[in-house]
Amino acid sequence: MFETNEVKNATQVAGPLEQMATMDHEQVLFCNDPDTGLKAIIAVHNTVLGPSLGGTRMWAYKNEAEALKDVLRLSRGMTFKSAISGLNLGGGKAVIIGDPHKDKSEALMRRFGQFVESLNGKYITAEDVGITTRDIEYVAEETEYVSGLPESRGGGGDPSPVTAYGVYMGMKAAAKFAFGSDSLEGKQIMVQGVGNVGYNLIKLLYEERAIIAVSDIYEARLKAVSEEFNVEVVNPDSVYDQNMDIYAPCALGATLNDDSLSRLKCNVIAGAANNQLEDENRHAAMIMDRGIVYAPDFLINAGGIINCYSEVIGYNREDAYRKTEHIYEVTRAVLEESRSNNEPANAVAIKMAQARINAMQTVRAKR
């Protein structure tokens, strides 16, 4: 059902419709509003399991082609994330083109909410990079198809702590597979990116007495984290040259590429970033060939979508954490099958997700 070959190359040279066909997208909505300065793209990848749900990212993309490539890859990843997590959700994502520190306004966010509303529930949005809970409240003034609202408005609030908990559980499962024990005490862990999820992951690792190094492009974040926790601060250019047991990419995607994989010195890769593999097939194979245990990103960072889904069906924090904890067992199953079949873990996880979608497609066809 889903193409996994040459996705990167296709998105670099093809037009929008051809890119959609290559990656099996159902719908892409381009949003433009000169009055508010809004330029956004909403991508609905697949709705076999239910309405598409995925966060909205605001980023100063270099151009529209870069934004389109990002939203298509991210929405596809959301399909797999929801499917492998057993959620009755499809995959979607949105990007707003602009600097979140300069270009954002209440009017822009509310206008974006109107575009979300125009899809009549086919896409449910939430917060992502560059978007705050307050921004989501503005969106909610114009549409009911929103998740991640504050608890004061009946929502689950910031999903970052639940996302971090899922990454933590996936990391422990990968550690068990690589080291024979899931204890992270004394393990040297490099956390790249100390935003909301990275911060909450560091907190969990610190409580387990891991040896933590951190890196980020924002000095203020590094200062805050280094003052609160006993961590080593690493220059962003030197991240891949550090001696570490576990590499945790928690910033933007495509950090697993030819350059980084030729330099990385680690036994496990397990982090929160989406689309970590620059080339889905080739770099997954490189990781396996190097004997590194890889916990697929869309599997272990699913805590956020699990939390948002819990909000959609009636929020229960304990239930969200309980379901997120299950990431540990799914990660172990993926890694065991990867070893048994001599197949990259990422490919195994995609097959598991796709199998559930295909099965439900058959059920829908019989209605």
C-alpha positions as CSV (number, residue, x, y, z in Angstrom):
1,M,0.0,0.0,0.0
2,F,2.8,2.5,0.9
3,E,5.9,3.1,-1.2
4,T,9.1,3.0,0.9
5,N,11.7,3.2,-1.9
6,E,13.2,6.5,-3.2
7,V,10.8,8.7,-1.3
8,K,13.5,11.2,-0.7
9,N,14.4,11.5,-4.4
10,A,10.8,11.7,-5.5
11,T,10.0,14.6,-3.2
12,Q,13.0,16.5,-4.5
13,V,12.1,16.4,-8.2
14,A,8.4,15.7,-8.6
15,G,5.4,18.1,-8.6
16,P,2.9,18.1,-5.7
17,L,0.5,15.6,-7.2
18,E,3.2,13.2,-8.2
19,Q,4.7,13.5,-4.7
20,M,1.2,12.7,-3.3
21,A,0.9,9.7,-5.5
22,T,4.4,8.4,-4.6
23,M,3.7,8.5,-0.9
24,D,0.0,7.6,-1.2
25,H,-1.6,10.7,0.2
26,E,-5.3,11.2,0.0
27,Q,-5.5,15.0,0.1
28,V,-3.2,18.1,0.5
29,L,-4.7,21.5,1.2
30,F,-2.7,24.7,0.5
31,C,-3.8,27.6,2.6
32,N,-3.1,31.3,1.8
33,D,-4.4,34.4,3.5
34,P,-2.7,37.7,2.7
35,D,-4.6,39.6,5.4
36,T,-3.0,37.5,8.2
37,G,0.2,36.4,6.4
38,L,-0.8,32.8,6.7
39,K,0.9,30.3,4.3
40,A,0.2,26.8,5.4
41,I,-0.1,23.2,4.0
42,I,-2.3,20.5,5.5
43,A,-1.5,17.0,4.4
44,V,-4.0,14.1,5.0
45,H,-2.1,10.8,4.3
46,N,-4.5,8.0,5.2
47,T,-7.9,7.8,6.9
48,V,-8.5,4.0,6.8
49,L,-8.3,3.7,10.6
50,G,-10.1,7.0,11.3
51,P,-9.7,10.7,11.0
52,S,-6.1,11.9,10.5
53,L,-4.6,13.5,13.5
54,G,-1.2,15.2,13.7
55,G,0.3,18.4,15.0
56,T,0.9,21.7,13.3
57,R,4.5,22.8,12.9
58,M,5.6,26.4,12.4
59,W,9.0,26.8,10.9
60,A,10.9,29.3,8.7
61,Y,11.3,26.9,5.8
62,K,13.6,28.1,3.0
63,N,10.9,27.7,0.4
64,E,7.5,26.1,-0.3
65,A,9.1,22.9,-1.7
66,E,10.9,22.3,1.6
67,A,7.7,22.8,3.5
68,L,5.8,20.4,1.2
69,K,8.4,17.7,1.5
70,D,8.3,18.0,5.3
71,V,4.6,17.9,5.7
72,L,4.3,14.9,3.3
73,R,6.9,12.9,5.2
74,L,5.5,13.9,8.6
75,S,1.9,13.0,7.8
76,R,3.0,9.6,6.4
77,G,4.8,9.0,9.6
78,M,1.7,9.8,11.6
79,T,-0.2,7.1,9.7
80,F,2.3,4.5,10.8
81,K,2.5,5.9,14.3
82,S,-1.2,5.6,14.9
83,A,-1.5,2.2,13.3
84,I,1.4,0.5,15.2
85,S,0.0,2.1,18.4
86,G,-3.4,0.4,17.9
87,L,-5.2,3.8,17.6
88,N,-8.3,4.3,15.5
89,L,-6.7,7.3,13.7
90,G,-5.2,8.0,10.4
91,G,-2.2,10.2,9.6
92,G,-2.1,13.9,9.0
93,K,0.1,16.9,9.6
94,A,0.2,20.6,9.0
95,V,3.0,23.1,8.5
96,I,2.8,26.9,8.7
97,I,5.6,28.7,6.8
98,G,7.1,31.4,8.9
99,D,9.2,32.3,11.9
100,P,7.2,31.4,15.1
101,H,9.0,34.1,17.0
102,K,8.2,36.9,14.5
103,D,5.3,36.0,12.2
104,K,2.8,34.4,14.5
105,S,-0.4,36.2,15.7
106,E,-3.8,35.4,17.1
107,A,-5.4,36.3,13.7
108,L,-3.0,34.0,11.8
109,M,-3.7,31.0,14.1
110,R,-7.5,31.6,14.0
111,R,-7.5,31.8,10.2
112,F,-5.6,28.6,10.2
113,G,-8.3,27.1,12.4
114,Q,-10.8,28.0,9.7
115,F,-8.9,26.0,7.1
116,V,-8.8,23.1,9.5
117,E,-12.6,23.4,9.9
118,S,-13.1,23.4,6.2
119,L,-12.0,19.7,6.1
120,N,-15.0,18.8,8.3
121,G,-13.1,16.5,10.7
122,K,-11.0,14.7,8.2
123,Y,-8.0,16.3,10.0
124,I,-7.6,17.0,13.7
125,T,-4.7,19.3,14.7
126,A,-2.5,19.6,17.8
127,E,0.7,21.4,18.7
128,D,4.1,20.6,17.3
129,V,7.4,22.5,16.9
130,G,6.9,26.3,17.0
131,I,3.3,26.0,18.3
132,T,2.2,26.5,21.9
133,T,-0.8,25.5,23.9
134,R,-2.0,29.1,23.7
135,D,-1.8,28.9,19.9
136,I,-4.0,25.8,19.9
137,E,-6.5,27.7,22.0
138,Y,-6.7,30.3,19.2
139,V,-7.2,27.6,16.6
140,A,-10.0,26.1,18.8
141,E,-11.9,29.4,18.6
142,E,-12.6,28.5,14.9
143,T,-12.8,24.7,14.9
144,E,-13.7,21.8,17.1
145,Y,-11.1,19.6,15.4
146,V,-8.3,20.3,17.9
147,S,-6.4,18.2,20.4
148,G,-3.9,19.3,23.1
149,L,-6.0,21.9,24.7
150,P,-5.2,22.9,28.4
151,E,-6.8,20.9,31.1
152,S,-8.8,24.0,32.1
153,R,-10.6,23.5,28.8
154,G,-11.1,19.8,29.2
155,G,-8.0,18.8,27.3
156,G,-4.9,16.9,28.2
157,G,-2.5,19.9,28.0
158,D,1.0,19.7,26.7
159,P,1.6,16.2,25.4
160,S,5.4,16.5,25.7
161,P,5.7,14.6,29.0
162,V,3.8,11.6,27.6
163,T,5.8,11.7,24.4
164,A,9.0,11.7,26.5
165,Y,7.8,8.8,28.6
166,G,7.2,6.8,25.4
167,V,10.7,7.5,24.1
168,Y,12.0,6.6,27.6
169,M,10.2,3.2,27.5
170,G,11.4,2.5,23.9
171,M,14.9,3.4,24.9
172,K,14.8,1.0,27.8
173,A,13.5,-1.8,25.5
174,A,16.3,-1.1,23.1
175,A,18.8,-1.1,25.9
176,K,17.5,-4.4,27.1
177,F,18.1,-5.8,23.6
178,A,21.6,-4.2,23.2
179,F,23.0,-4.6,26.7
180,G,21.0,-7.4,28.3
181,S,19.4,-5.0,30.9
182,D,17.0,-2.2,30.5
183,S,18.6,-0.2,33.3
184,L,19.9,3.2,32.0
185,E,21.9,3.9,35.2
186,G,25.5,4.8,34.2
187,K,24.7,4.7,30.5
188,Q,26.3,7.6,28.5
189,I,23.4,9.2,26.6
190,M,23.6,12.0,24.1
191,V,20.4,14.0,23.9
192,Q,20.3,16.2,20.8
193,G,17.6,18.8,21.2
194,V,16.3,20.0,24.6
195,G,12.9,21.4,23.7
196,N,9.8,20.3,25.5
197,V,10.2,16.6,24.8
198,G,14.0,16.6,25.1
199,Y,13.7,18.3,28.5
200,N,11.2,15.8,29.8
201,L,13.3,12.9,28.6
202,I,16.4,14.4,30.3
203,K,14.4,14.6,33.5
204,L,13.5,10.8,33.3
205,L,17.1,9.9,32.4
206,Y,18.5,12.0,35.3
207,E,16.2,10.3,37.8
208,E,17.6,7.0,36.6
209,R,21.2,8.2,37.1
210,A,22.2,8.1,33.5
211,I,25.3,10.1,32.4
212,I,23.8,12.8,30.1
213,A,25.3,15.0,27.5
214,V,23.1,17.6,25.7
215,S,23.2,19.8,22.6
216,D,20.9,22.4,21.1
217,I,21.1,25.4,18.8
218,Y,19.4,27.6,21.4
219,E,21.8,28.8,24.1
220,A,18.9,29.7,26.5
221,R,17.6,26.2,26.5
222,L,21.1,24.7,27.2
223,K,21.6,27.2,30.0
224,A,18.3,26.3,31.7
225,V,18.9,22.5,31.4
226,S,22.5,22.7,32.6
227,E,21.5,24.7,35.6
228,E,18.8,22.2,36.6
229,F,20.6,18.9,35.8
230,N,24.1,17.7,36.0
231,V,24.7,17.4,32.3
232,E,27.6,18.0,29.9
233,V,26.9,20.6,27.2
234,V,28.2,19.6,23.7
235,N,28.7,21.9,20.7
236,P,26.2,20.9,18.0
237,D,29.0,20.3,15.5
238,S,30.6,17.7,17.8
239,V,27.5,15.6,18.7
240,Y,28.4,12.7,16.4
241,D,32.0,12.5,17.6
242,Q,31.1,11.9,21.2
243,N,31.6,8.5,22.9
244,M,28.2,7.4,23.9
245,D,26.1,4.3,24.6
246,I,22.8,5.8,23.4
247,Y,22.2,8.6,20.9
248,A,18.8,10.3,21.4
249,P,17.9,12.6,18.5
250,C,15.2,14.9,19.8
251,A,15.3,17.9,17.5
252,L,14.4,18.0,13.8
253,G,14.6,15.1,11.4
254,A,17.2,13.6,8.9
255,T,20.0,13.5,11.5
256,L,20.7,9.9,10.6
257,N,22.5,10.4,7.3
258,D,25.8,9.5,5.5
259,D,27.8,12.0,7.6
260,S,26.4,11.3,11.0
261,L,26.4,7.5,10.6
262,S,30.1,7.5,9.5
263,R,30.9,9.3,12.8
264,L,28.5,8.0,15.4
265,K,30.0,5.9,18.2
266,C,27.0,4.3,20.0
267,N,25.2,1.0,20.5
268,V,21.6,2.3,20.5
269,I,19.7,5.0,18.7
270,A,16.4,6.0,20.4
271,G,15.0,9.5,20.2
272,A,11.9,11.6,19.8
273,A,12.6,13.4,16.5
274,N,10.4,12.5,13.5
275,N,11.8,11.3,10.2
276,Q,15.2,10.6,11.7
277,L,16.4,8.6,8.7
278,E,17.3,10.9,5.8
279,D,17.0,8.0,3.4
280,E,14.5,5.6,4.9
281,N,15.9,2.4,3.3
282,R,19.6,3.1,2.8
283,H,20.3,4.6,6.2
284,A,18.2,2.0,8.1
285,A,20.4,-0.6,6.4
286,M,23.6,1.2,7.3
287,I,22.5,1.3,11.0
288,M,21.8,-2.5,10.9
289,D,25.1,-3.2,9.1
290,R,27.0,-1.3,11.9
291,G,25.3,-3.4,14.5
292,I,23.5,-0.5,16.1
293,V,20.1,-1.2,17.7
294,Y,17.6,1.3,16.3
295,A,14.3,2.0,17.9
296,P,12.0,3.3,15.1
297,D,11.1,6.9,15.7
298,F,7.4,6.7,14.9
299,L,7.0,3.8,17.3
300,I,8.7,5.2,20.4
301,N,7.6,8.8,20.0
302,A,4.0,7.8,19.8
303,G,3.2,8.9,23.4
304,G,2.0,12.3,22.1
305,I,-0.5,10.9,19.7
306,I,-1.7,8.4,22.3
307,N,-2.3,11.3,24.7
308,C,-4.1,13.3,22.0
309,Y,-6.3,10.3,21.1
310,S,-7.2,9.9,24.7
311,E,-8.4,13.5,24.6
312,V,-10.5,12.8,21.5
313,I,-12.3,9.9,23.1
314,G,-12.5,11.3,26.6
315,Y,-9.3,12.3,28.4
316,N,-7.9,10.0,31.1
317,R,-4.3,10.7,32.0
318,E,-3.7,7.4,33.7
319,D,-5.0,5.5,30.6
320,A,-2.8,7.6,28.3
321,Y,0.3,6.7,30.3
322,R,-0.7,3.0,30.5
323,K,-1.1,2.8,26.8
324,T,2.2,4.6,26.3
325,E,4.0,2.2,28.5
326,H,3.1,-0.5,26.0
327,I,5.7,1.0,23.7
328,Y,8.2,-1.0,25.6
329,E,6.7,-4.4,24.5
330,V,6.1,-3.3,20.9
331,T,9.7,-2.1,20.6
332,R,11.0,-5.4,21.9
333,A,8.8,-7.3,19.4
334,V,10.0,-5.2,16.5
335,L,13.7,-5.7,17.5
336,E,13.2,-9.4,17.9
337,E,11.7,-9.7,14.5
338,S,14.4,-7.5,13.0
339,R,17.0,-9.9,14.3
340,S,15.2,-13.0,13.3
341,N,14.5,-11.9,9.8
342,N,17.8,-9.9,9.4
343,E,15.7,-6.9,8.4
344,P,16.1,-3.3,9.5
345,A,13.9,-2.5,12.5
346,N,12.3,0.5,10.7
347,A,11.1,-1.7,7.9
348,V,9.7,-4.3,10.3
349,A,7.8,-1.5,12.2
350,I,6.4,-0.2,8.9
351,K,5.2,-3.7,7.9
352,M,3.5,-4.1,11.3
353,A,1.7,-0.8,10.9
354,Q,0.8,-1.5,7.3
355,A,-0.6,-4.9,8.1
356,R,-3.1,-3.4,10.5
357,I,-4.2,-0.8,8.0
358,N,-4.6,-3.4,5.3
359,A,-6.7,-5.6,7.6
360,M,-8.9,-2.7,8.5
361,Q,-9.2,-1.7,4.8
362,T,-10.7,-5.2,4.2
363,V,-13.1,-4.7,7.1
364,R,-14.3,-1.4,5.7
365,A,-14.8,-2.8,2.2
366,K,-17.3,-5.3,3.7
367,R,-19.5,-2.7,5.4
